[in-house]
Amino acid sequence: MSRLVHRLGWPGTLALFCVLGFVAVGILAPWIAPWPAQGAGAPNVAAKLTPPSADYWLGTDHLGRDMLSRLIYATRISLSNGMLIVAFSLLIGLPVGLAAGYFGGWVDEALMRVTDVFLAFPALLLAVLMAAALGPGFLNSVIAVSVTWWPWYARLARAEGLVLRGQPYVEAARLAGVSHPRIILRHILPATARPLTVQAALDVGPALLTAAALSFLGLGVLPPTADWGQMVDAGRKFFPDRWWYSAMPGVTIFIVALSFSVLGDALRDRRKGAARASV
Amino acid sequence: MTGSPLLEVTDLLIRYRAGLFAPRPKPAVNGASFRLERGTTLGIVGESGSGKTSLLRAILRLLPVESGAIRLEGRDWLALHGRALRRARQGIGVVSQNPFLSLSPRLTVAEILAEPMLAAGHRPGPQIRDRIAALLSDCGLPAAFLDRRARELSGGQAQRVAIARALALEPRLLVLDEPTSALDVSVQAQILNLLSDLRERHELSMLFVTHNLKVVAHVADSLLVMRRGDVVEFGPTEQVVHAPAQPYTRELLSFGVHSRTARKEPS
């Protein structure tokens, strides 16, 4: 524990536990939600729009469903949304960028011009267009945001590949007859792991926000499934009289996005362990 | 075949590309010609910017050649491409200046030494580990170093690992690019002694590039002196050192202090 604090600092450690906490909440949703049925979407009209109380800690929505339970269930959707966007983007951007940077020449030109086309559109606009074309739904919103996201990883990976291919140890491997795929797997990829994990951690927050924005526009998951963005949108009609409806999911998004961002910063600045310090 | 030299370079011209509308730059190597006989060592000497490293990189096929020919063991070396080049290049061992840059920071010594062998198609297994340990002891390091990483080694130890890697595939030609320049003087002498030991034991031919004529004079059978891309002198070491034809060579000789005294130190 103290080693963790030493390496990540207090804010980083706190953010790490926040993120892990939300992941746990998502996984354990049916067991920890006070009203599991309502969390999953069953209406409870008798108690609609109740302010926060002993029964409903964070109040209820326009169908009388417990906000806390809804938020807990929405954690599953929103968190996996953010993480899947980053994962999909890495899956496309990393190979494209590494190939461009490592091989250079016309491979680089071709791959990066394609990447530039995607970067030429405003990101959110492109995501909205993609989502509108694909139709609403969880996977579609992930794909829509990933399409606007991967070029950033491609550029990052390209810069890394460009620097690394000139390293004498990479050249030495090439002179020893090691094949290009093997050099990329064994020398280039491991060296890019650190900058890319940092970027990925920093990006889960914004990715989740973008996904929430799509949901807010009605292009995310469909009711009765909930995610945070969609909940903010649903509460908008009752704002500010029933402030808790929009505020609770809004505050949740804020906390999660902040946690990922602080965690990313901490990972970037993390101190090396004692064993490594003796260079 | 025994009559042909191991490496023969004829009228080699190397020019770096400038921008589209920029005037054509002066060639980095301007018509270099030399022969390296089997089992001998050629020292390539010159100040920085003299073109010696460009010449070396062209011989390793890391730089394109504008004109001229390179023949390795009688074969047209510049005609090889792709997989054939990759295979053929395994017959050349390379040691570069700074071992901490040329050894991967992430791999252990054993992994670094295994890499060329795996690339050459050896099956991973205990034989490889034995072979690696033998290589390492050949280069004066105990097997205990196998599980260390480059950053845990001293400069001299790391350079020994780099030399062991260069020898992993039993190359016919060993190319050394300033192999002692990043090391301090006493370690330089040890590495030079190791190289002459290895040369005798493995009947290696060596290309030894350095800016320090005094260092290479001990190791080399013949010397090639370069200046601003031109070969200004090429001949047997004795002749070049004792009767330099060019004032530039004399100037080079006056630098680089008494490394002859360091030669007797144990390795």
Interface residues (C-beta under 8 A of the other chain):
Chain A: Q167 P168 Y169 E171 A172 A173 L175 A176 G177 V178 S179 R182 R186 H187 P190 A191 S278 V279
Chain B: L60 L62 R86 R87 R89 Q90 I92 V94 S96 N98 L101 S102 L103 S104 P105 R106 E115 P116 L118 A119 A120 R151 E152 A162 R165 A168 L169
